[in-house]
Amino acid sequence: MERSDYHNHVLAELRRLLLGPGGRPKPLGSEGSEERVVVEDVRMEDYPEGEMLIVLYRDLLRPKCLFGWGMDA
């Protein structure tokens, strides 16, 4: 499998797990816990050091703040 095909596969699976139908934001929470975090986007971005997997999310207690988490792809 080519590297770009692998990245596309990983990205598609993460979007399936973390986003709602049609790529809409999806609230996340453990069973029986409050759903406070909403994942808004999952994407790959190119940087000089290489590709990064980026997850953008919002804490519903701070709805005006968009947070992000990234890791090497």
PQR file of N, CA, C, O and H, with PARSE charges and radii, in Angstrom:
ATOM      1  N   MET A   1       0.844  -1.170   0.000 -0.4000 1.5000
ATOM      2  CA  MET A   1       0.000   0.000   0.000 -0.0000 2.0000
ATOM      3  C   MET A   1       0.896   1.242   0.000  0.5500 1.7000
ATOM      4  O   MET A   1       1.824   1.348   0.803 -0.5500 1.4000
ATOM      5  N   GLU A   2       0.613   2.161  -0.893 -0.4000 1.5000
ATOM      6  CA  GLU A   2       1.365   3.416  -0.956 -0.0000 2.0000
ATOM      7  C   GLU A   2       1.131   4.238   0.302  0.5500 1.7000
ATOM      8  O   GLU A   2       0.089   4.130   0.948 -0.5500 1.4000
ATOM      9  H   GLU A   2      -0.140   2.075  -1.545  0.4000 1.0000
ATOM     10  N   ARG A   3       2.113   5.058   0.637 -0.4000 1.5000
ATOM     11  CA  ARG A   3       2.014   5.890   1.842 -0.0000 2.0000
ATOM     12  C   ARG A   3       0.777   6.784   1.812  0.5500 1.7000
ATOM     13  O   ARG A   3       0.079   6.902   2.819 -0.5500 1.4000
ATOM     14  H   ARG A   3       2.960   5.146   0.112  0.4000 1.0000
ATOM     15  N   SER A   4       0.497   7.415   0.674 -0.4000 1.5000
ATOM     16  CA  SER A   4      -0.669   8.310   0.582 -0.0000 2.0000
ATOM     17  C   SER A   4      -1.968   7.520   0.716  0.5500 1.7000
ATOM     18  O   SER A   4      -2.928   8.012   1.309 -0.5500 1.4000
ATOM     19  H   SER A   4       1.064   7.319  -0.144  0.4000 1.0000
ATOM     20  N   ASP A   5      -2.013   6.311   0.179 -0.4000 1.5000
ATOM     21  CA  ASP A   5      -3.206   5.469   0.336 -0.0000 2.0000
ATOM     22  C   ASP A   5      -3.408   5.095   1.801  0.5500 1.7000
ATOM     23  O   ASP A   5      -4.533   5.087   2.300 -0.5500 1.4000
ATOM     24  H   ASP A   5      -1.233   5.911  -0.302  0.4000 1.0000
ATOM     25  N   TYR A   6      -2.310   4.786   2.483 -0.4000 1.5000
ATOM     26  CA  TYR A   6      -2.381   4.443   3.896 -0.0000 2.0000
ATOM     27  C   TYR A   6      -2.891   5.635   4.704  0.5500 1.7000
ATOM     28  O   TYR A   6      -3.772   5.479   5.550 -0.5500 1.4000
ATOM     29  H   TYR A   6      -1.396   4.792   2.078  0.4000 1.0000
ATOM     30  N   HIS A   7      -2.343   6.822   4.448 -0.4000 1.5000
ATOM     31  CA  HIS A   7      -2.790   8.027   5.153 -0.0000 2.0000
ATOM     32  C   HIS A   7      -4.274   8.290   4.899  0.5500 1.7000
ATOM     33  O   HIS A   7      -5.011   8.638   5.822 -0.5500 1.4000
ATOM     34  H   HIS A   7      -1.628   6.948   3.761  0.4000 1.0000
ATOM     35  N   ASN A   8      -4.708   8.126   3.664 -0.4000 1.5000
ATOM     36  CA  ASN A   8      -6.133   8.324   3.346 -0.0000 2.0000
ATOM     37  C   ASN A   8      -7.003   7.316   4.085  0.5500 1.7000
ATOM     38  O   ASN A   8      -8.088   7.660   4.555 -0.5500 1.4000
ATOM     39  H   ASN A   8      -4.109   7.844   2.914  0.4000 1.0000
ATOM     40  N   HIS A   9      -6.541   6.084   4.192 -0.4000 1.5000
ATOM     41  CA  HIS A   9      -7.289   5.044   4.907 -0.0000 2.0000
ATOM     42  C   HIS A   9      -7.387   5.387   6.399  0.5500 1.7000
ATOM     43  O   HIS A   9      -8.463   5.295   6.989 -0.5500 1.4000
ATOM     44  H   HIS A   9      -5.660   5.805   3.811  0.4000 1.0000
ATOM     45  N   VAL A  10      -6.269   5.779   7.001 -0.4000 1.5000
ATOM     46  CA  VAL A  10      -6.252   6.149   8.420 -0.0000 2.0000
ATOM     47  C   VAL A  10      -7.161   7.346   8.652  0.5500 1.7000
ATOM     48  O   VAL A  10      -7.935   7.353   9.609 -0.5500 1.4000
ATOM     49  H   VAL A  10      -5.394   5.853   6.522  0.4000 1.0000
ATOM     50  N   LEU A  11      -7.083   8.350   7.802 -0.4000 1.5000
ATOM     51  CA  LEU A  11      -7.903   9.546   7.935 -0.0000 2.0000
ATOM     52  C   LEU A  11      -9.388   9.208   7.809  0.5500 1.7000
ATOM     53  O   LEU A  11     -10.201   9.716   8.583 -0.5500 1.4000
ATOM     54  H   LEU A  11      -6.454   8.345   7.025  0.4000 1.0000
ATOM     55  N   ALA A  12      -9.749   8.371   6.861 -0.4000 1.5000
ATOM     56  CA  ALA A  12     -11.154   7.975   6.688 -0.0000 2.0000
ATOM     57  C   ALA A  12     -11.673   7.235   7.917  0.5500 1.7000
ATOM     58  O   ALA A  12     -12.801   7.473   8.351 -0.5500 1.4000
ATOM     59  H   ALA A  12      -9.090   7.959   6.233  0.4000 1.0000
ATOM     60  N   GLU A  13     -10.867   6.346   8.480 -0.4000 1.5000
ATOM     61  CA  GLU A  13     -11.299   5.601   9.672 -0.0000 2.0000
ATOM     62  C   GLU A  13     -11.446   6.512  10.891  0.5500 1.7000
ATOM     63  O   GLU A  13     -12.404   6.380  11.653 -0.5500 1.4000
ATOM     64  H   GLU A  13      -9.951   6.153   8.128  0.4000 1.0000
ATOM     65  N   LEU A  14     -10.505   7.429  11.074 -0.4000 1.5000
ATOM     66  CA  LEU A  14     -10.613   8.362  12.192 -0.0000 2.0000
ATOM     67  C   LEU A  14     -11.827   9.271  12.045  0.5500 1.7000
ATOM     68  O   LEU A  14     -12.518   9.550  13.025 -0.5500 1.4000
ATOM     69  H   LEU A  14      -9.727   7.536  10.455  0.4000 1.0000
ATOM     70  N   ARG A  15     -12.086   9.732  10.831 -0.4000 1.5000
ATOM     71  CA  ARG A  15     -13.293  10.545  10.609 -0.0000 2.0000
ATOM     72  C   ARG A  15     -14.551   9.744  10.916  0.5500 1.7000
ATOM     73  O   ARG A  15     -15.498  10.269  11.500 -0.5500 1.4000
ATOM     74  H   ARG A  15     -11.524   9.506  10.036  0.4000 1.0000
ATOM     75  N   ARG A  16     -14.561   8.477  10.524 -0.4000 1.5000
ATOM     76  CA  ARG A  16     -15.718   7.621  10.792 -0.0000 2.0000
ATOM     77  C   ARG A  16     -15.939   7.469  12.295  0.5500 1.7000
ATOM     78  O   ARG A  16     -17.077   7.476  12.762 -0.5500 1.4000
ATOM     79  H   ARG A  16     -13.791   8.050  10.049  0.4000 1.0000
ATOM     80  N   LEU A  17     -14.855   7.332  13.046 -0.4000 1.5000
ATOM     81  CA  LEU A  17     -14.955   7.138  14.491 -0.0000 2.0000
ATOM     82  C   LEU A  17     -15.254   8.428  15.255  0.5500 1.7000
ATOM     83  O   LEU A  17     -15.999   8.411  16.235 -0.5500 1.4000
ATOM     84  H   LEU A  17     -13.930   7.327  12.667  0.4000 1.0000
ATOM     85  N   LEU A  18     -14.677   9.542  14.810 -0.4000 1.5000
ATOM     86  CA  LEU A  18     -14.726  10.773  15.588 -0.0000 2.0000
ATOM     87  C   LEU A  18     -15.757  11.799  15.136  0.5500 1.7000
ATOM     88  O   LEU A  18     -16.107  12.704  15.894 -0.5500 1.4000
ATOM     89  H   LEU A  18     -14.072   9.556  14.014  0.4000 1.0000
ATOM     90  N   LEU A  19     -16.248  11.664  13.899 -0.4000 1.5000
ATOM     91  CA  LEU A  19     -17.224  12.621  13.388 -0.0000 2.0000
ATOM     92  C   LEU A  19     -18.579  11.950  13.205  0.5500 1.7000
ATOM     93  O   LEU A  19     -18.673  10.729  13.082 -0.5500 1.4000
ATOM     94  H   LEU A  19     -15.965  10.929  13.283  0.4000 1.0000
ATOM     95  N   GLY A  20     -19.612  12.762  13.189 -0.4000 1.5000
ATOM     96  CA  GLY A  20     -20.958  12.249  12.976 -0.0000 2.0000
ATOM     97  C   GLY A  20     -21.226  12.008  11.500  0.5500 1.7000
ATOM     98  O   GLY A  20     -20.340  12.202  10.668 -0.5500 1.4000
ATOM     99  H   GLY A  20     -19.535  13.754  13.289  0.4000 1.0000
ATOM    100  N   PRO A  21     -22.452  11.584  11.165 -0.5600 1.5000
ATOM    101  CA  PRO A  21     -22.831  11.340   9.766  0.2800 2.0000
ATOM    102  C   PRO A  21     -22.588  12.577   8.898  0.5500 1.7000
ATOM    103  O   PRO A  21     -22.886  13.702   9.301 -0.5500 1.4000
ATOM    104  N   GLY A  22     -22.049  12.353   7.722 -0.4000 1.5000
ATOM    105  CA  GLY A  22     -21.783  13.446   6.799 -0.0000 2.0000
ATOM    106  C   GLY A  22     -20.662  14.359   7.247  0.5500 1.7000
ATOM    107  O   GLY A  22     -20.547  15.480   6.752 -0.5500 1.4000
ATOM    108  H   GLY A  22     -21.807  11.440   7.394  0.4000 1.0000
ATOM    109  N   GLY A  23     -19.814  13.896   8.194 -0.4000 1.5000
ATOM    110  CA  GLY A  23     -18.705  14.704   8.669 -0.0000 2.0000
ATOM    111  C   GLY A  23     -19.107  15.816   9.618  0.5500 1.7000
ATOM    112  O   GLY A  23     -18.322  16.726   9.883 -0.5500 1.4000
ATOM    113  H   GLY A  23     -19.908  12.985   8.596  0.4000 1.0000
ATOM    114  N   ARG A  24     -20.337  15.745  10.134 -0.4000 1.5000
ATOM    115  CA  ARG A  24     -20.807  16.773  11.064 -0.0000 2.0000
ATOM    116  C   ARG A  24     -20.121  16.603  12.419  0.5500 1.7000
ATOM    117  O   ARG A  24     -19.702  15.500  12.772 -0.5500 1.4000
ATOM    118  H   ARG A  24     -20.974  15.005   9.918  0.4000 1.0000
ATOM    119  N   PRO A  25     -20.007  17.710  13.188 -0.5600 1.5000
ATOM    120  CA  PRO A  25     -19.424  17.609  14.525  0.2800 2.0000
ATOM    121  C   PRO A  25     -20.160  16.578  15.371  0.5500 1.7000
ATOM    122  O   PRO A  25     -21.379  16.435  15.280 -0.5500 1.4000
ATOM    123  N   LYS A  26     -19.403  15.867  16.191 -0.4000 1.5000
ATOM    124  CA  LYS A  26     -19.970  14.794  17.005 -0.0000 2.0000
ATOM    125  C   LYS A  26     -19.533  14.960  18.458  0.5500 1.7000
ATOM    126  O   LYS A  26     -18.341  15.094  18.739 -0.5500 1.4000
ATOM    127  H   LYS A  26     -18.412  15.983  16.264  0.4000 1.0000
ATOM    128  N   PRO A  27     -20.502  14.951  19.389 -0.5600 1.5000
ATOM    129  CA  PRO A  27     -20.117  15.010  20.804  0.2800 2.0000
ATOM    130  C   PRO A  27     -19.485  13.693  21.247  0.5500 1.7000
ATOM    131  O   PRO A  27     -19.905  12.615  20.825 -0.5500 1.4000
ATOM    132  N   LEU A  28     -18.487  13.795  22.088 -0.4000 1.5000
ATOM    133  CA  LEU A  28     -17.817  12.615  22.623 -0.0000 2.0000
ATOM    134  C   LEU A  28     -17.984  12.581  24.132  0.5500 1.7000
ATOM    135  O   LEU A  28     -17.968  13.624  24.785 -0.5500 1.4000
ATOM    136  H   LEU A  28     -18.145  14.671  22.430  0.4000 1.0000
ATOM    137  N   GLY A  29     -18.141  11.414  24.675 -0.4000 1.5000
ATOM    138  CA  GLY A  29     -18.219  11.239  26.116 -0.0000 2.0000
ATOM    139  C   GLY A  29     -18.215   9.770  26.448  0.5500 1.7000
ATOM    140  O   GLY A  29     -18.632   8.934  25.646 -0.5500 1.4000
ATOM    141  H   GLY A  29     -18.154  10.566  24.144  0.4000 1.0000
ATOM    142  N   SER A  30     -17.749   9.468  27.614 -0.4000 1.5000
ATOM    143  CA  SER A  30     -17.786   8.086  28.075 -0.0000 2.0000
ATOM    144  C   SER A  30     -19.206   7.720  28.450  0.5500 1.7000
ATOM    145  O   SER A  30     -20.030   8.589  28.738 -0.5500 1.4000
ATOM    146  H   SER A  30     -17.410  10.147  28.265  0.4000 1.0000
ATOM    147  N   GLU A  31     -19.483   6.443  28.444 -0.4000 1.5000
ATOM    148  CA  GLU A  31     -20.809   5.969  28.824 -0.0000 2.0000
ATOM    149  C   GLU A  31     -21.128   6.459  30.233  0.5500 1.7000
ATOM    150  O   GLU A  31     -20.350   6.246  31.163 -0.5500 1.4000
ATOM    151  H   GLU A  31     -18.814   5.737  28.210  0.4000 1.0000
ATOM    152  N   GLY A  32     -22.258   7.105  30.381 -0.4000 1.5000
ATOM    153  CA  GLY A  32     -22.680   7.602  31.676 -0.0000 2.0000
ATOM    154  C   GLY A  32     -22.061   8.938  32.064  0.5500 1.7000
ATOM    155  O   GLY A  32     -22.338   9.458  33.145 -0.5500 1.4000
ATOM    156  H   GLY A  32     -22.890   7.277  29.625  0.4000 1.0000
ATOM    157  N   SER A  33     -21.225   9.497  31.192 -0.4000 1.5000
ATOM    158  CA  SER A  33     -20.616  10.794  31.510 -0.0000 2.0000
ATOM    159  C   SER A  33     -21.243  11.879  30.644  0.5500 1.7000
ATOM    160  O   SER A  33     -21.945  11.610  29.669 -0.5500 1.4000
ATOM    161  H   SER A  33     -21.000   9.074  30.315  0.4000 1.0000
ATOM    162  N   GLU A  34     -20.967  13.079  31.031 -0.4000 1.5000
ATOM    163  CA  GLU A  34     -21.452  14.232  30.287 -0.0000 2.0000
ATOM    164  C   GLU A  34     -20.665  14.357  28.982  0.5500 1.7000
ATOM    165  O   GLU A  34     -19.447  14.184  28.973 -0.5500 1.4000
ATOM    166  H   GLU A  34     -20.397  13.297  31.823  0.4000 1.0000
ATOM    167  N   GLU A  35     -21.354  14.654  27.892 -0.4000 1.5000
ATOM    168  CA  GLU A  35     -20.677  14.862  26.614 -0.0000 2.0000
ATOM    169  C   GLU A  35     -20.312  16.336  26.507  0.5500 1.7000
ATOM    170  O   GLU A  35     -21.143  17.171  26.149 -0.5500 1.4000
ATOM    171  H   GLU A  35     -22.344  14.794  27.899  0.4000 1.0000
ATOM    172  N   ARG A  36     -19.063  16.641  26.821 -0.4000 1.5000
ATOM    173  CA  ARG A  36     -18.621  18.027  26.847 -0.0000 2.0000
ATOM    174  C   ARG A  36     -17.761  18.404  25.658  0.5500 1.7000
ATOM    175  O   ARG A  36     -17.632  19.588  25.348 -0.5500 1.4000
ATOM    176  H   ARG A  36     -18.388  15.963  27.111  0.4000 1.0000
ATOM    177  N   VAL A  37     -17.178  17.445  24.993 -0.4000 1.5000
ATOM    178  CA  VAL A  37     -16.258  17.722  23.896 -0.0000 2.0000
ATOM    179  C   VAL A  37     -16.925  17.362  22.580  0.5500 1.7000
ATOM    180  O   VAL A  37     -17.521  16.294  22.440 -0.5500 1.4000
ATOM    181  H   VAL A  37     -17.283  16.482  25.245  0.4000 1.0000
ATOM    182  N   VAL A  38     -16.816  18.278  21.610 -0.4000 1.5000
ATOM    183  CA  VAL A  38     -17.360  18.045  20.280 -0.0000 2.0000
ATOM    184  C   VAL A  38     -16.202  18.084  19.287  0.5500 1.7000
ATOM    185  O   VAL A  38     -15.511  19.097  19.177 -0.5500 1.4000
ATOM    186  H   VAL A  38     -16.332  19.146  21.724  0.4000 1.0000
ATOM    187  N   VAL A  39     -15.991  16.993  18.569 -0.4000 1.5000
ATOM    188  CA  VAL A  39     -14.959  16.954  17.529 -0.0000 2.0000
ATOM    189  C   VAL A  39     -15.537  17.619  16.288  0.5500 1.7000
ATOM    190  O   VAL A  39     -16.605  17.239  15.809 -0.5500 1.4000
ATOM    191  H   VAL A  39     -16.553  16.170  18.658  0.4000 1.0000
ATOM    192  N   GLU A  40     -14.817  18.621  15.768 -0.4000 1.5000
ATOM    193  CA  GLU A  40     -15.310  19.376  14.626 -0.0000 2.0000
ATOM    194  C   GLU A  40     -14.635  19.006  13.313  0.5500 1.7000
ATOM    195  O   GLU A  40     -15.242  19.140  12.250 -0.5500 1.4000
ATOM    196  H   GLU A  40     -13.949  18.930  16.157  0.4000 1.0000
ATOM    197  N   ASP A  41     -13.384  18.542  13.368 -0.4000 1.5000
ATOM    198  CA  ASP A  41     -12.701  18.206  12.122 -0.0000 2.0000
ATOM    199  C   ASP A  41     -11.535  17.269  12.421  0.5500 1.7000
ATOM    200  O   ASP A  41     -10.921  17.329  13.486 -0.5500 1.4000
ATOM    201  H   ASP A  41     -12.891  18.433  14.231  0.4000 1.0000
ATOM    202  N   VAL A  42     -11.252  16.413  11.463 -0.4000 1.5000
ATOM    203  CA  VAL A  42     -10.089  15.523  11.495 -0.0000 2.0000
ATOM    204  C   VAL A  42      -9.459  15.638  10.113  0.5500 1.7000
ATOM    205  O   VAL A  42     -10.128  15.427   9.102 -0.5500 1.4000
ATOM    206  H   VAL A  42     -11.751  16.364  10.598  0.4000 1.0000
ATOM    207  N   ARG A  43      -8.162  15.976  10.070 -0.4000 1.5000
ATOM    208  CA  ARG A  43      -7.527  16.173   8.764 -0.0000 2.0000
ATOM    209  C   ARG A  43      -6.032  15.932   8.831  0.5500 1.7000
ATOM    210  O   ARG A  43      -5.445  15.830   9.908 -0.5500 1.4000
ATOM    211  H   ARG A  43      -7.618  16.148  10.892  0.4000 1.0000
ATOM    212  N   MET A  44      -5.430  15.843   7.654 -0.4000 1.5000
ATOM    213  CA  MET A  44      -3.975  15.752   7.507 -0.0000 2.0000
ATOM    214  C   MET A  44      -3.491  17.105   7.013  0.5500 1.7000
ATOM    215  O   MET A  44      -4.128  17.731   6.166 -0.5500 1.4000
ATOM    216  H   MET A  44      -5.907  15.926   6.779  0.4000 1.0000
ATOM    217  N   GLU A  45      -2.358  17.551   7.550 -0.4000 1.5000
ATOM    218  CA  GLU A  45      -1.749  18.788   7.094 -0.0000 2.0000
ATOM    219  C   GLU A  45      -0.277  18.544   6.820  0.5500 1.7000
ATOM    220  O   GLU A  45       0.380  17.780   7.527 -0.5500 1.4000
ATOM    221  H   GLU A  45      -1.841  17.042   8.238  0.4000 1.0000
ATOM    222  N   ASP A  46       0.236  19.198   5.789 -0.4000 1.5000
ATOM    223  CA  ASP A  46       1.648  19.089   5.432 -0.0000 2.0000
ATOM    224  C   ASP A  46       2.448  20.160   6.150  0.5500 1.7000
ATOM    225  O   ASP A  46       2.071  21.332   6.154 -0.5500 1.4000
ATOM    226  H   ASP A  46      -0.298  19.818   5.214  0.4000 1.0000
ATOM    227  N   TYR A  47       3.544  19.755   6.752 -0.4000 1.5000
ATOM    228  CA  TYR A  47       4.497  20.650   7.394 -0.0000 2.0000
ATOM    229  C   TYR A  47       5.876  20.294   6.859  0.5500 1.7000
ATOM    230  O   TYR A  47       6.063  19.195   6.335 -0.5500 1.4000
ATOM    231  H   TYR A  47       3.850  18.803   6.749  0.4000 1.0000
ATOM    232  N   PRO A  48       6.846  21.196   6.977 -0.5600 1.5000
ATOM    233  CA  PRO A  48       8.195  20.872   6.486  0.2800 2.0000
ATOM    234  C   PRO A  48       8.753  19.582   7.087  0.5500 1.7000
ATOM    235  O   PRO A  48       9.521  18.873   6.436 -0.5500 1.4000
ATOM    236  N   GLU A  49       8.367  19.278   8.329 -0.4000 1.5000
ATOM    237  CA  GLU A  49       8.865  18.071   8.999 -0.0000 2.0000
ATOM    238  C   GLU A  49       8.136  16.810   8.546  0.5500 1.7000
ATOM    239  O   GLU A  49       8.593  15.700   8.819 -0.5500 1.4000
ATOM    240  H   GLU A  49       7.743  19.854   8.857  0.4000 1.0000
ATOM    241  N   GLY A  50       7.010  16.968   7.858 -0.4000 1.5000
ATOM    242  CA  GLY A  50       6.215  15.825   7.407 -0.0000 2.0000
ATOM    243  C   GLY A  50       4.724  16.068   7.629  0.5500 1.7000
ATOM    244  O   GLY A  50       4.308  17.158   8.021 -0.5500 1.4000
ATOM    245  H   GLY A  50       6.638  17.869   7.636  0.4000 1.0000
ATOM    246  N   GLU A  51       3.942  15.046   7.374 -0.4000 1.5000
ATOM    247  CA  GLU A  51       2.494  15.174   7.532 -0.0000 2.0000
ATOM    248  C   GLU A  51       2.089  15.003   8.993  0.5500 1.7000
ATOM    249  O   GLU A  51       2.666  14.202   9.729 -0.5500 1.4000
ATOM    250  H   GLU A  51       4.279  14.160   7.055  0.4000 1.0000
ATOM    251  N   MET A  52       1.087  15.775   9.389 -0.4000 1.5000
ATOM    252  CA  MET A  52       0.543  15.710  10.746 -0.0000 2.0000
ATOM    253  C   MET A  52      -0.941  15.380  10.662  0.5500 1.7000
ATOM    254  O   MET A  52      -1.650  15.862   9.779 -0.5500 1.4000
ATOM    255  H   MET A  52       0.619  16.426   8.791  0.4000 1.0000
ATOM    256  N   LEU A  53      -1.391  14.560  11.582 -0.4000 1.5000
ATOM    257  CA  LEU A  53      -2.807  14.274  11.749 -0.0000 2.0000
ATOM    258  C   LEU A  53      -3.322  15.286  12.766  0.5500 1.7000
ATOM    259  O   LEU A  53      -2.778  15.388  13.865 -0.5500 1.4000
ATOM    260  H   LEU A  53      -0.815  14.168  12.299  0.4000 1.0000
ATOM    261  N   ILE A  54      -4.367  16.033  12.413 -0.4000 1.5000
ATOM    262  CA  ILE A  54      -4.892  17.106  13.255 -0.0000 2.0000
ATOM    263  C   ILE A  54      -6.343  16.805  13.615  0.5500 1.7000
ATOM    264  O   ILE A  54      -7.146  16.466  12.746 -0.5500 1.4000
ATOM    265  H   ILE A  54      -4.810  15.950  11.520  0.4000 1.0000
ATOM    266  N   VAL A  55      -6.677  16.931  14.902 -0.4000 1.5000
ATOM    267  CA  VAL A  55      -8.062  16.798  15.376 -0.0000 2.0000
ATOM    268  C   VAL A  55      -8.437  18.137  16.016  0.5500 1.7000
ATOM    269  O   VAL A  55      -7.786  18.583  16.961 -0.5500 1.4000
ATOM    270  H   VAL A  55      -6.025  17.207  15.608  0.4000 1.0000
ATOM    271  N   LEU A  56      -9.488  18.774  15.496 -0.4000 1.5000
ATOM    272  CA  LEU A  56      -9.986  20.028  16.054 -0.0000 2.0000
ATOM    273  C   LEU A  56     -11.241  19.736  16.852  0.5500 1.7000
ATOM    274  O   LEU A  56     -12.122  19.005  16.399 -0.5500 1.4000
ATOM    275  H   LEU A  56     -10.017  18.412  14.729  0.4000 1.0000
ATOM    276  N   TYR A  57     -11.316  20.312  18.047 -0.4000 1.5000
ATOM    277  CA  TYR A  57     -12.453  20.022  18.928 -0.0000 2.0000
ATOM    278  C   TYR A  57     -12.798  21.243  19.767  0.5500 1.7000
ATOM    279  O   TYR A  57     -12.017  22.189  19.863 -0.5500 1.4000
ATOM    280  H   TYR A  57     -10.601  20.905  18.416  0.4000 1.0000
ATOM    281  N   ARG A  58     -13.969  21.207  20.366 -0.4000 1.5000
ATOM    282  CA  ARG A  58     -14.472  22.306  21.175 -0.0000 2.0000
ATOM    283  C   ARG A  58     -14.990  21.762  22.498  0.5500 1.7000
ATOM    284  O   ARG A  58     -15.702  20.759  22.522 -0.5500 1.4000
ATOM    285  H   ARG A  58     -14.604  20.438  20.288  0.4000 1.0000
ATOM    286  N   ASP A  59     -14.640  22.413  23.589 -0.4000 1.5000
ATOM    287  CA  ASP A  59     -15.193  22.090  24.902 -0.0000 2.0000
ATOM    288  C   ASP A  59     -16.469  22.909  25.029  0.5500 1.7000
ATOM    289  O   ASP A  59     -16.431  24.134  24.914 -0.5500 1.4000
ATOM    290  H   ASP A  59     -14.061  23.229  23.569  0.4000 1.0000
ATOM    291  N   LEU A  60     -17.596  22.251  25.264 -0.4000 1.5000
ATOM    292  CA  LEU A  60     -18.879  22.947  25.289 -0.0000 2.0000
ATOM    293  C   LEU A  60     -18.997  23.948  26.431  0.5500 1.7000
ATOM    294  O   LEU A  60     -19.875  24.812  26.406 -0.5500 1.4000
ATOM    295  H   LEU A  60     -17.627  21.256  25.358  0.4000 1.0000
ATOM    296  N   LEU A  61     -18.128  23.846  27.430 -0.4000 1.5000
ATOM    297  CA  LEU A  61     -18.117  24.852  28.488 -0.0000 2.0000
ATOM    298  C   LEU A  61     -17.388  26.123  28.044  0.5500 1.7000
ATOM    299  O   LEU A  61     -17.504  27.171  28.679 -0.5500 1.4000
ATOM    300  H   LEU A  61     -17.415  23.145  27.451  0.4000 1.0000
ATOM    301  N   ARG A  62     -16.638  26.015  26.948 -0.4000 1.5000
ATOM    302  CA  ARG A  62     -15.928  27.157  26.365 -0.0000 2.0000
ATOM    303  C   ARG A  62     -16.163  27.159  24.856  0.5500 1.7000
ATOM    304  O   ARG A  62     -15.219  26.968  24.089 -0.5500 1.4000
ATOM    305  H   ARG A  62     -16.543  25.164  26.432  0.4000 1.0000
ATOM    306  N   PRO A  63     -17.405  27.372  24.416 -0.5600 1.5000
ATOM    307  CA  PRO A  63     -17.767  27.180  23.013  0.2800 2.0000
ATOM    308  C   PRO A  63     -17.071  28.105  22.017  0.5500 1.7000
ATOM    309  O   PRO A  63     -17.038  27.798  20.825 -0.5500 1.4000
ATOM    310  N   LYS A  64     -16.524  29.206  22.464 -0.4000 1.5000
ATOM    311  CA  LYS A  64     -15.854  30.118  21.534 -0.0000 2.0000
ATOM    312  C   LYS A  64     -14.413  29.723  21.281  0.5500 1.7000
ATOM    313  O   LYS A  64     -13.766  30.292  20.402 -0.5500 1.4000
ATOM    314  H   LYS A  64     -16.551  29.455  23.432  0.4000 1.0000
ATOM    315  N   CYS A  65     -13.894  28.761  22.030 -0.4000 1.5000
ATOM    316  CA  CYS A  65     -12.501  28.317  21.901 -0.0000 2.0000
ATOM    317  C   CYS A  65     -12.433  27.032  21.081  0.5500 1.7000
ATOM    318  O   CYS A  65     -13.070  26.036  21.423 -0.5500 1.4000
ATOM    319  H   CYS A  65     -14.420  28.298  22.744  0.4000 1.0000
ATOM    320  N   LEU A  66     -11.669  27.061  20.013 -0.4000 1.5000
ATOM    321  CA  LEU A  66     -11.413  25.869  19.206 -0.0000 2.0000
ATOM    322  C   LEU A  66     -10.034  25.344  19.587  0.5500 1.7000
ATOM    323  O   LEU A  66      -9.048  26.078  19.526 -0.5500 1.4000
ATOM    324  H   LEU A  66     -11.152  27.870  19.735  0.4000 1.0000
ATOM    325  N   PHE A  67      -9.966  24.092  19.976 -0.4000 1.5000
ATOM    326  CA  PHE A  67      -8.713  23.461  20.389 -0.0000 2.0000
ATOM    327  C   PHE A  67      -8.268  22.493  19.309  0.5500 1.7000
ATOM    328  O   PHE A  67      -9.070  22.063  18.480 -0.5500 1.4000
ATOM    329  H   PHE A  67     -10.767  23.495  20.026  0.4000 1.0000
ATOM    330  N   GLY A  68      -7.003  22.156  19.320 -0.4000 1.5000
ATOM    331  CA  GLY A  68      -6.479  21.208  18.361 -0.0000 2.0000
ATOM    332  C   GLY A  68      -5.472  20.277  19.007  0.5500 1.7000
ATOM    333  O   GLY A  68      -4.830  20.607  20.004 -0.5500 1.4000
ATOM    334  H   GLY A  68      -6.351  22.506  19.993  0.4000 1.0000
ATOM    335  N   TRP A  69      -5.357  19.112  18.412 -0.4000 1.5000
ATOM    336  CA  TRP A  69      -4.399  18.108  18.854 -0.0000 2.0000
ATOM    337  C   TRP A  69      -3.789  17.523  17.592  0.5500 1.7000
ATOM    338  O   TRP A  69      -4.502  17.226  16.633 -0.5500 1.4000
ATOM    339  H   TRP A  69      -5.879  18.843  17.602  0.4000 1.0000
ATOM    340  N   GLY A  70      -2.488  17.359  17.588 -0.4000 1.5000
ATOM    341  CA  GLY A  70      -1.846  16.823  16.401 -0.0000 2.0000
ATOM    342  C   GLY A  70      -0.771  15.818  16.734  0.5500 1.7000
ATOM    343  O   GLY A  70      -0.207  15.817  17.829 -0.5500 1.4000
ATOM    344  H   GLY A  70      -1.909  17.600  18.367  0.4000 1.0000
ATOM    345  N   MET A  71      -0.497  14.960  15.763 -0.4000 1.5000
ATOM    346  CA  MET A  71       0.589  13.988  15.908 -0.0000 2.0000
ATOM    347  C   MET A  71       1.132  13.661  14.531  0.5500 1.7000
ATOM    348  O   MET A  71       0.448  13.846  13.525 -0.5500 1.4000
ATOM    349  H   MET A  71      -0.955  14.962  14.874  0.4000 1.0000
ATOM    350  N   ASP A  72       2.374  13.171  14.490 -0.4000 1.5000
ATOM    351  CA  ASP A  72       2.968  12.763  13.229 -0.0000 2.0000
ATOM    352  C   ASP A  72       2.128  11.682  12.590  0.5500 1.7000
ATOM    353  O   ASP A  72       1.658  10.759  13.255 -0.5500 1.4000
ATOM    354  H   ASP A  72       2.930  13.020  15.308  0.4000 1.0000
ATOM    355  N   ALA A  73       1.947  11.809  11.292 -0.4000 1.5000
ATOM    356  CA  ALA A  73       1.150  10.806  10.562 -0.0000 2.0000
ATOM    357  C   ALA A  73       1.990   9.605  10.203  0.5500 1.7000
ATOM    358  O   ALA A  73       1.490   8.663   9.589 -0.5500 1.4000
ATOM    359  H   ALA A  73       2.328  12.559  10.752  0.4000 1.0000
TER
END
